[in-house]
């Protein structure tokens, strides 16, 4: 499933990130790498706030749809 439809408060693991180039590097620098644990904290109008590596990060709906996760 992609991150945009992940349930709130359930620990997930990143399986794949379908982004290439500079944006992928930027996400990797923030901790968005395969096998990283991630939890959706809240969702508003498709935009997400996630907890990754003890930090909270806001993601847009388009970006969240390109991150594939599975329950941890």
Order of alpha helices (4+ residues) and beta strands (2+ residues): beta-alpha-beta-beta-beta-alpha-beta
